[in-house]
Amino acid sequence: MILFRKAADVSAYLMKQKITGKDIGFVPTMGALHPGHISLINASKKRDTLTVGSIFVNPAQFNNPDDFDNYPSTLEKDIDVLEKAGCDVLFLPSVSEMYPNGTANAETYDLGYLETVLEGKYRPGHFQGVCLVVNRLLDIIPADRLYLGQKDYQQCMVIKKLTELKGIKTTIIICPTLREKDGLAMSSRNLRLTEKDRKQALKISEALLIIRNVIQPGDLGSLKQKATQHLTGAGFAVDYVEIAGADNLEIIDHWDGKQKTVALAAAFLGDVRLIDNMLL
Ligand code: AMP
């Protein structure tokens, strides 16, 4: 695996590779890698002749400074795991390399409705920061395919919208959420859970399963309430438990039994915020 820290160097290297006919798959991450991240690397390795990973904890997407300060970092282990997974290139930029002109006057993106609901509503500015970093990364990495996890369902939709807005040709591939044995979605933030909270954390996937197993056409209010209570009863502070259109994230209060839907939840255990979703 070749490690690059400078944008110009990795761009030049990858452009040369492209000229020789290589397909480039790209997996952007914020590090503290787990098997969910590696499943994206594996998906790229199956399809592309060259797999690029990046590790960059993007300050622009943290609406909560404490969350940024406490974001886990396991860099040496990450490099080792990527190397073992057969990642070809790792881009490891600094903040000044990514944002040489700072972010105060950064471009803004017209994300419309997507930015007003769910994660957009509870994490103001978050998706602007996500677009900023992905736009910059795709300027640097000439990716044929970009691999994203369904774990961040709304983020996948936002990044699709970004590629439409900017006319970016990269194809987006969405990979399934990898889970721990008890059902908890793998996440770097799980490292921050106390032992007691880790045991409770599986309730978030249980709440979504309750929705998936019980949903019937008609009014969804009491089902959402039941799933929310499953979390509050276990000590979570809930941001939302919602059912939305799988293609547009419009909140659904009354289901016709036909529309493709997704259940999504975000909740805090202590100061750790967890999100999860399931297609219904
Ligand atoms: P992050 O490092 O959290 O920014 O995530 C980097 C990429 O890995 C994103 O596309 C995530 O959606 C994806 N990802 C995170 N957790 C999982 C998981 N449990 N299963 C599959 N992909 C994941």
Boltz pocket constraint, residues with backbone or C-beta under 6 A from the ligand:
constraints:
  - pocket:
      binder: B
      contacts: [[A, 28], [A, 29], [A, 30], [A, 31], [A, 35], [A, 36], [A, 37], [A, 39], [A, 40], [A, 147], [A, 148], [A, 149], [A, 150], [A, 151], [A, 152], [A, 175], [A, 176], [A, 177], [A, 178], [A, 179], [A, 185], [A, 186], [A, 187], [A, 188]]
      max_distance: 6.0
